[in-house]
């Protein structure tokens, strides 16, 4: 794993930690994609995040309609499993600047 200023890269999957996310949010326009369920999202989320449930049958279509492929996107779920799968899907769909939040919302909130 390669570490560059708290941002990690491994096999085309970029991972970002909480402190690096906070820093990048203050410096540039970033899309936040919360792939948890609506119930999980209502219990707490990162400010400005768009919620699209990864298990929604229309997940792919909703992401393509709401997210811009040209703008950096940070994806997160509860702990990291769904977001990793979502990042791989987004990469296949042509998104270029994709980060998976390490530890998901659970780590971010603590």
Beta strands, then each sheet from edge to edge (+ up, - down):
strand 1: 2-4
strand 2: 7-10
strand 3: 13-16
strand 4: 31-34
strand 5: 50-51
strand 6: 73-76
strand 7: 98-101
sheet 1: 1+ 2- 3+ 7+ 6+ 4+ 5+
end
